[in-house]
Amino acid sequence: MEEIPTGTKLFFRNIVKALIFLSVGMQVIVISQMYFFRGDLFSDPNMFLMRILRGTILTFVAGSFLSYPGIAVIRKLNIILPWKDNPLKRFFMQFLIALVGGLLATPIVILPATLFFNLESDLQTLLNNAYYLIVLSLFLMLILEALIYSEDSARSKLAADRLQKELINEAANTARMEASMQMEKEKNEYARQMIEQEKQLNRSLEEEIKKREILTAQLNESRTQLNSILSNLAGAAYRCFLDDQYNMKYISEKIFDISGYHASEFLENPVITFASIIHPDDQALCRNSIENAIENKINYEFEYRIIHNDGSTVWVNENGKGIYNRQGELEFLDGIIIDITRRKEAEFAAEESERNFKELMDLLPQPIFELDIEGNILFLNNSGKEFFGIEFPEASTEKISALDYMVREDVPRVQENIKKSNQAVLSSPNEYTVKRPDGSFSPVLIYGSSIIRDDKVVGRRGIIIDITERKKQEQRLLAAKEELEQINNTLEQRVAERTNQLTEANTKLLQVQKENLQSQFEVLKQQVNPHFLFNSLNVLSSLINKDISKAQLFIDEFSQIYRYVLETIEKTVVTLGKELGFARSYVFLQQIRYGENLIFTINLPSDLLQFYMPPLSLQVVLENAIKHNIVNENHILNITIVNDENWLIVSNNIQPKISMGRSTGLGQKNMVKRYSLISERVPLFQVINNQYIVRLPLLNIDNDERTDH
């Protein structure tokens, strides 16, 4: 005799599934409402995802709280007030009960959730949550009604089947008993009794047939509801045979949205089978994954491609399990197929962005590195590998420590800086001595910053600048100074005056050479500014996790800047058009960091674009404007570029940083010196009406300016 499901079994088999479906459905409604009335919430993906997850959990908890009381209420109403007696009154009572249930669930579920998730607890928020819980209670009441109706239908069907068998058995037993008892009665009486019994049995059978017709109609309605629920799932549910073509016993109509084929096309169709739409390169993967799961009697899950009806390729995720009979033999495969094409496209785009990032790092002339929290090398660009002579063998698990390439005297300082980095303590650039592949030693300057992921320090990244030539120049100057001191001490008194004159001339010459070297070094630092580079890399690292398309655009503009630096590093002058192109790329990277708080405006006639100026002059002016002024939502920084005849006017509003120390002015001094080498006109710096104004001469090389560009 078949067992009829009880209320507890009904909950665990169906209520959990219904609550999951209802939780997701309610979030779709909430997301739609948020999109039209609170579109600003979509600007922060993390907050948006947290709201969806939190809403789904609270909806599931509230639904669980309302489920068992709802089942009891509906069963009670079915007894005391069936639908067929007074539908309007029954609907009104059920509506009031759902309304009261939603209101009672509000303080019981929402108030603890407010404390747990640290949510707003004002009256408007409480009313909004009460509204959603009332809607949830109404939907849940409808679902519970359908499930209870399905359970009662199953009970009625089983009872009718039992009754039919009992009637048939009883009729047969009665006929045999009466035939035995009435063997000696007259044949006509026996026949009459048999006919009367047959009529009675026919009447019972007719009533049973009518009941079965009613049950069949109810069963069809339940099947329609089930198909509706399956069509609203995220994927296509199926039951198939494990044969060569994966012939389908059932598959939901959701498969049309995924493959372009209707569910009916996969049923008893020798031409179009599910195996026929699997990508040829993934056929073996599908077969091996399923057979391995069946062999070990575990669930299977894998990703593969199918060929859409329009010829395109669709990525899907399939998970399911085998259904076995009592003898342990496989009968069917049950599972669900979900379209994951967008997720795969995002993964491919992320991989492409990472490749572009590494290629960009390999283009930089300075060594770039990444270390873990223990100081082991995780990444080196091509310049770094060549500088240290390091090769990373493929598939090797051996770790290479950065400390192995430092001189022993510098190791304690390096370890201390790594320790500070692990504690997220900011450290200034440090000078060390490193070992080169040929056994020599080179002084270097290392700029570094912490790598933070999920609010946790996981390592350190930085840039290494070889300062060997600078050190050699310093040594030459010190040697020359000592030589002059020795000469000064050993010369005779009679040439003392002449010696003083020569010493003064040599000192001035050395000072000029030193200033020239310092100027060249400062220009080089401005061209490849490590702070700017690492600020840009940190911004790029955050963009890759948030907005892949904007990260790609960021990489393009970043590469334009360094391409311009490499192309103009040995040039004396460039056209204004090229310099403006560089300035736009530079400001674009800064605007990614400061957003709408940094406004950059250019208003110049096109005939000025062929004039000349020293390369990276605008970069010095723009960097000073951003460096020395506050830039936030309360202090908008406006930078404007216009012209006054053949002068370029760059101005910005003054809103100085309180914490900034006094500026050294080296950038402006170097720019004036570079102009003075090629022209008699030099830049002018003014402060007028709270505006900092820089006037840069535009040079006409073809006429009268002195240059060797």
GIQUI-V909155 format. One record per residue. NEAR is the number of other C-alpha atoms within 8 Angstrom. D_FIRST is the distance of its C-alpha to the first C-alpha in whole Angstrom. Layout:
# GIQUI-V909155
near:NEAR d_first:D_FIRST
near:NEAR d_first:D_FIRST
This chain:
# GIQUI-V909155
near:2 d_first:0
near:4 d_first:4
near:4 d_first:6
near:7 d_first:9
near:7 d_first:13
near:6 d_first:15
near:6 d_first:19
near:6 d_first:20
near:8 d_first:18
near:12 d_first:19
near:9 d_first:23
near:8 d_first:22
near:8 d_first:21
near:9 d_first:23
near:11 d_first:25
near:9 d_first:27
near:8 d_first:27
near:9 d_first:29
near:12 d_first:31
near:9 d_first:33
near:9 d_first:33
near:11 d_first:34
near:13 d_first:37
near:9 d_first:38
near:8 d_first:38
near:11 d_first:40
near:11 d_first:43
near:8 d_first:43
near:8 d_first:44
near:8 d_first:47
near:9 d_first:48
near:8 d_first:49
near:9 d_first:51
near:10 d_first:52
near:9 d_first:54
near:7 d_first:56
near:6 d_first:57
near:8 d_first:57
near:9 d_first:58
near:5 d_first:60
near:9 d_first:57
near:8 d_first:56
near:6 d_first:59
near:7 d_first:58
near:8 d_first:55
near:6 d_first:54
near:8 d_first:54
near:10 d_first:52
near:8 d_first:49
near:8 d_first:49
near:8 d_first:49
near:10 d_first:46
near:8 d_first:44
near:8 d_first:45
near:10 d_first:44
near:12 d_first:41
near:9 d_first:40
near:11 d_first:41
near:12 d_first:39
near:11 d_first:36
near:9 d_first:37
near:11 d_first:37
near:12 d_first:34
near:9 d_first:32
near:9 d_first:34
near:11 d_first:33
near:11 d_first:30
near:8 d_first:28
near:8 d_first:30
near:10 d_first:30
near:10 d_first:26
near:8 d_first:27
near:8 d_first:30
near:10 d_first:28
near:9 d_first:25
near:8 d_first:27
near:10 d_first:29
near:9 d_first:26
near:7 d_first:26
near:6 d_first:30
near:9 d_first:31
near:11 d_first:29
near:8 d_first:30
near:5 d_first:31
near:6 d_first:33
near:9 d_first:36
near:9 d_first:35
near:6 d_first:39
near:7 d_first:38
near:12 d_first:35
near:8 d_first:36
near:8 d_first:39
near:8 d_first:37
near:9 d_first:35
near:9 d_first:38
near:8 d_first:40
near:8 d_first:37
near:12 d_first:37
near:11 d_first:41
near:9 d_first:41
near:11 d_first:38
near:15 d_first:40
near:11 d_first:44
near:8 d_first:42
near:13 d_first:41
near:13 d_first:44
near:9 d_first:46
near:8 d_first:43
near:11 d_first:42
near:12 d_first:46
near:10 d_first:48
near:9 d_first:47
near:11 d_first:47
near:11 d_first:50
near:8 d_first:51
near:7 d_first:49
near:6 d_first:50
near:7 d_first:54
near:8 d_first:53
near:6 d_first:56
near:8 d_first:55
near:6 d_first:57
near:6 d_first:56
near:6 d_first:56
near:9 d_first:53
near:11 d_first:51
near:8 d_first:51
near:8 d_first:50
near:10 d_first:47
near:11 d_first:46
near:9 d_first:46
near:8 d_first:44
near:14 d_first:41
near:14 d_first:41
near:9 d_first:41
near:13 d_first:38
near:14 d_first:36
near:11 d_first:37
near:9 d_first:35
near:12 d_first:32
near:11 d_first:32
near:8 d_first:31
near:9 d_first:29
near:13 d_first:27
near:9 d_first:26
near:9 d_first:25
near:10 d_first:22
near:10 d_first:21
near:8 d_first:21
near:10 d_first:19
near:10 d_first:17
near:8 d_first:17
near:11 d_first:17
near:9 d_first:13
near:9 d_first:12
near:9 d_first:14
near:10 d_first:13
near:10 d_first:9
near:8 d_first:10
near:11 d_first:13
near:8 d_first:10
near:8 d_first:8
near:8 d_first:12
near:10 d_first:13
near:8 d_first:11
near:8 d_first:12
near:8 d_first:16
near:8 d_first:16
near:8 d_first:15
near:8 d_first:17
near:9 d_first:20
near:8 d_first:20
near:8 d_first:20
near:8 d_first:23
near:9 d_first:25
near:8 d_first:25
near:8 d_first:26
near:8 d_first:29
near:9 d_first:30
near:7 d_first:31
near:7 d_first:32
near:8 d_first:34
near:6 d_first:36
near:5 d_first:39
near:7 d_first:39
near:6 d_first:41
near:6 d_first:39
near:6 d_first:40
near:8 d_first:38
near:11 d_first:35
near:8 d_first:35
near:8 d_first:36
near:8 d_first:33
near:9 d_first:31
near:8 d_first:32
near:8 d_first:31
near:8 d_first:27
near:8 d_first:27
near:8 d_first:29
near:8 d_first:26
near:9 d_first:23
near:8 d_first:25
near:8 d_first:25
near:8 d_first:22
near:9 d_first:21
near:8 d_first:24
near:8 d_first:22
near:10 d_first:19
near:8 d_first:21
near:8 d_first:23
near:9 d_first:20
near:10 d_first:18
near:8 d_first:22
near:8 d_first:22
near:11 d_first:19
near:8 d_first:20
near:8 d_first:23
near:9 d_first:22
near:10 d_first:20
near:8 d_first:23
near:8 d_first:25
near:10 d_first:23
near:8 d_first:24
near:8 d_first:27
near:8 d_first:27
near:8 d_first:26
near:9 d_first:28
near:8 d_first:31
near:8 d_first:30
near:11 d_first:30
near:10 d_first:33
near:7 d_first:35
near:9 d_first:34
near:5 d_first:37
near:10 d_first:36
near:15 d_first:34
near:12 d_first:30
near:13 d_first:29
near:12 d_first:27
near:12 d_first:29
near:11 d_first:29
near:9 d_first:31
near:6 d_first:34
near:5 d_first:37
near:9 d_first:37
near:11 d_first:34
near:13 d_first:32
near:14 d_first:30
near:9 d_first:27
near:8 d_first:27
near:12 d_first:30
near:12 d_first:31
near:9 d_first:35
near:14 d_first:36
near:15 d_first:37
near:10 d_first:40
near:6 d_first:42
near:10 d_first:42
near:11 d_first:43
near:10 d_first:44
near:8 d_first:41
near:9 d_first:39
near:12 d_first:35
near:5 d_first:35
near:10 d_first:38
near:13 d_first:36
near:11 d_first:33
near:7 d_first:33
near:8 d_first:37
near:5 d_first:39
near:4 d_first:42
near:9 d_first:41
near:15 d_first:38
near:11 d_first:38
near:9 d_first:40
near:7 d_first:43
near:10 d_first:43
near:12 d_first:43
near:10 d_first:47
near:5 d_first:48
near:5 d_first:49
near:10 d_first:46
near:10 d_first:44
near:7 d_first:44
near:8 d_first:43
near:10 d_first:40
near:8 d_first:39
near:8 d_first:40
near:11 d_first:39
near:9 d_first:35
near:8 d_first:35
near:8 d_first:37
near:12 d_first:34
near:11 d_first:31
near:6 d_first:33
near:6 d_first:33
near:8 d_first:29
near:8 d_first:31
near:10 d_first:31
near:11 d_first:34
near:9 d_first:37
near:9 d_first:40
near:8 d_first:43
near:12 d_first:44
near:11 d_first:46
near:12 d_first:45
near:12 d_first:47
near:12 d_first:47
near:8 d_first:47
near:5 d_first:51
near:6 d_first:52
near:7 d_first:52
near:8 d_first:50
near:13 d_first:47
near:12 d_first:46
near:13 d_first:42
near:12 d_first:40
near:12 d_first:37
near:11 d_first:34
near:11 d_first:30
near:13 d_first:28
near:13 d_first:26
near:9 d_first:23
near:10 d_first:21
near:8 d_first:19
near:5 d_first:17
near:5 d_first:20
near:6 d_first:22
near:7 d_first:24
near:8 d_first:25
near:9 d_first:23
near:11 d_first:25
near:13 d_first:27
near:12 d_first:27
near:11 d_first:30
near:11 d_first:32
near:12 d_first:36
near:11 d_first:39
near:10 d_first:42
near:10 d_first:45
near:9 d_first:48
near:6 d_first:50
near:7 d_first:49
near:9 d_first:50
near:8 d_first:53
near:8 d_first:54
near:8 d_first:54
near:8 d_first:56
near:9 d_first:58
near:10 d_first:58
near:8 d_first:59
near:8 d_first:62
near:12 d_first:63
near:8 d_first:63
near:8 d_first:65
near:9 d_first:68
near:9 d_first:68
near:9 d_first:69
near:8 d_first:71
near:10 d_first:73
near:10 d_first:73
near:10 d_first:75
near:7 d_first:77
near:9 d_first:79
near:6 d_first:82
near:9 d_first:81
near:15 d_first:79
near:14 d_first:76
near:13 d_first:73
near:12 d_first:70
near:14 d_first:69
near:11 d_first:66
near:11 d_first:67
near:7 d_first:68
near:11 d_first:71
near:11 d_first:69
near:13 d_first:70
near:8 d_first:67
near:8 d_first:69
near:12 d_first:73
near:12 d_first:74
near:10 d_first:76
near:13 d_first:79
near:14 d_first:78
near:12 d_first:77
near:8 d_first:80
near:9 d_first:82
near:10 d_first:81
near:9 d_first:80
near:7 d_first:76
near:5 d_first:74
near:5 d_first:70
near:5 d_first:69
near:4 d_first:65
near:4 d_first:62
near:6 d_first:64
near:4 d_first:63
near:4 d_first:66
near:6 d_first:67
near:7 d_first:71
near:9 d_first:73
near:10 d_first:75
near:8 d_first:77
near:6 d_first:78
near:10 d_first:80
near:12 d_first:82
near:9 d_first:85
near:5 d_first:85
near:5 d_first:87
near:10 d_first:85
near:10 d_first:81
near:7 d_first:81
near:7 d_first:82
near:9 d_first:79
near:8 d_first:77
near:8 d_first:78
near:9 d_first:77
near:12 d_first:74
near:8 d_first:73
near:11 d_first:74
near:15 d_first:72
near:12 d_first:69
near:7 d_first:70
near:8 d_first:70
near:7 d_first:74
near:7 d_first:76
near:9 d_first:79
near:5 d_first:82
near:8 d_first:83
near:7 d_first:84
near:8 d_first:87
near:10 d_first:86
near:11 d_first:87
near:11 d_first:85
near:12 d_first:85
near:12 d_first:85
near:8 d_first:84
near:4 d_first:88
near:6 d_first:89
near:7 d_first:90
near:8 d_first:90
near:11 d_first:89
near:12 d_first:89
near:13 d_first:86
near:12 d_first:85
near:12 d_first:81
near:12 d_first:80
near:11 d_first:76
near:11 d_first:73
near:12 d_first:70
near:9 d_first:67
near:9 d_first:64
near:7 d_first:61
near:4 d_first:58
near:5 d_first:61
near:6 d_first:61
near:13 d_first:64
near:11 d_first:63
near:15 d_first:67
near:14 d_first:70
near:12 d_first:72
near:12 d_first:75
near:12 d_first:78
near:11 d_first:81
near:9 d_first:85
near:9 d_first:87
near:10 d_first:90
near:9 d_first:93
near:7 d_first:95
near:7 d_first:95
near:9 d_first:96
near:8 d_first:99
near:8 d_first:100
near:8 d_first:101
near:8 d_first:102
near:8 d_first:105
near:9 d_first:106
near:8 d_first:106
near:8 d_first:108
near:8 d_first:110
near:8 d_first:111
near:8 d_first:112
near:8 d_first:114
near:9 d_first:116
near:8 d_first:116
near:8 d_first:118
near:8 d_first:120
near:11 d_first:121
near:6 d_first:122
near:6 d_first:124
near:9 d_first:126
near:6 d_first:130
near:5 d_first:131
near:5 d_first:133
near:8 d_first:130
near:10 d_first:128
near:7 d_first:128
near:7 d_first:127
near:10 d_first:124
near:9 d_first:123
near:8 d_first:123
near:8 d_first:121
near:10 d_first:119
near:8 d_first:118
near:8 d_first:118
near:8 d_first:115
near:8 d_first:113
near:8 d_first:113
near:8 d_first:112
near:9 d_first:109
near:8 d_first:108
near:8 d_first:108
near:8 d_first:106
near:8 d_first:104
near:8 d_first:103
near:8 d_first:102
near:8 d_first:100
near:8 d_first:98
near:9 d_first:98
near:8 d_first:97
near:8 d_first:94
near:11 d_first:93
near:10 d_first:93
near:8 d_first:91
near:9 d_first:88
near:8 d_first:88
near:9 d_first:87
near:9 d_first:84
near:8 d_first:84
near:9 d_first:81
near:7 d_first:80
near:7 d_first:79
near:9 d_first:77
near:11 d_first:75
near:8 d_first:75
near:9 d_first:74
near:8 d_first:71
near:8 d_first:69
near:10 d_first:69
near:11 d_first:68
near:8 d_first:65
near:8 d_first:64
near:11 d_first:64
near:11 d_first:62
near:7 d_first:59
near:7 d_first:59
near:8 d_first:61
near:12 d_first:61
near:6 d_first:63
near:8 d_first:65
near:12 d_first:66
near:9 d_first:67
near:8 d_first:69
near:10 d_first:70
near:12 d_first:71
near:8 d_first:73
near:12 d_first:75
near:11 d_first:75
near:9 d_first:76
near:10 d_first:79
near:11 d_first:81
near:10 d_first:81
near:8 d_first:82
near:9 d_first:85
near:10 d_first:86
near:7 d_first:86
near:8 d_first:88
near:10 d_first:91
near:7 d_first:91
near:5 d_first:95
near:9 d_first:96
near:10 d_first:98
near:10 d_first:97
near:12 d_first:94
near:11 d_first:94
near:13 d_first:93
near:8 d_first:90
near:8 d_first:89
near:12 d_first:89
near:9 d_first:87
near:8 d_first:84
near:11 d_first:84
near:10 d_first:84
near:8 d_first:82
near:12 d_first:79
near:12 d_first:80
near:10 d_first:80
near:9 d_first:76
near:12 d_first:75
near:10 d_first:77
near:11 d_first:75
near:8 d_first:71
near:7 d_first:72
near:10 d_first:74
near:8 d_first:72
near:7 d_first:74
near:12 d_first:76
near:13 d_first:79
near:9 d_first:80
near:8 d_first:82
near:8 d_first:85
near:7 d_first:87
near:8 d_first:90
near:8 d_first:92
near:6 d_first:94
near:5 d_first:93
near:5 d_first:97
near:9 d_first:97
near:9 d_first:94
near:8 d_first:96
near:11 d_first:98
near:12 d_first:98
near:12 d_first:97
near:10 d_first:96
near:11 d_first:93
near:8 d_first:90
near:9 d_first:93
near:10 d_first:90
near:9 d_first:87
near:11 d_first:90
near:10 d_first:90
near:9 d_first:87
near:8 d_first:86
near:8 d_first:88
near:10 d_first:87
near:10 d_first:84
near:6 d_first:85
near:9 d_first:87
near:11 d_first:85
near:10 d_first:82
near:12 d_first:79
near:8 d_first:76
near:7 d_first:75
near:5 d_first:78
near:9 d_first:81
near:10 d_first:80
near:13 d_first:83
near:10 d_first:84
near:13 d_first:86
near:11 d_first:88
near:12 d_first:90
near:10 d_first:93
near:10 d_first:97
near:7 d_first:100
near:4 d_first:102
near:9 d_first:102
near:10 d_first:100
near:12 d_first:96
near:12 d_first:96
near:13 d_first:92
near:11 d_first:92
near:12 d_first:89
near:10 d_first:89
near:8 d_first:90
near:7 d_first:87
near:8 d_first:88
near:8 d_first:85
near:4 d_first:87
near:4 d_first:86
near:7 d_first:87
near:4 d_first:91
near:4 d_first:94
near:4 d_first:94
near:4 d_first:96
near:6 d_first:96
near:7 d_first:96
near:9 d_first:94
near:8 d_first:97
near:8 d_first:100
near:11 d_first:98
near:10 d_first:98
near:10 d_first:101
near:8 d_first:103
near:9 d_first:101
near:13 d_first:102
near:10 d_first:106
near:8 d_first:106
near:9 d_first:105
near:11 d_first:107
near:6 d_first:109
near:7 d_first:106
near:10 d_first:104
near:11 d_first:101
near:7 d_first:102
near:8 d_first:99
near:7 d_first:100
near:8 d_first:98
near:7 d_first:99
near:4 d_first:97
near:7 d_first:94
near:10 d_first:94
near:12 d_first:94
near:12 d_first:96
near:12 d_first:96
near:11 d_first:99
near:11 d_first:98
near:11 d_first:101
near:11 d_first:100
near:10 d_first:102
near:9 d_first:104
near:10 d_first:104
near:5 d_first:106
near:5 d_first:109
near:6 d_first:110
near:10 d_first:107
near:8 d_first:108
near:10 d_first:105
near:4 d_first:104
near:5 d_first:100
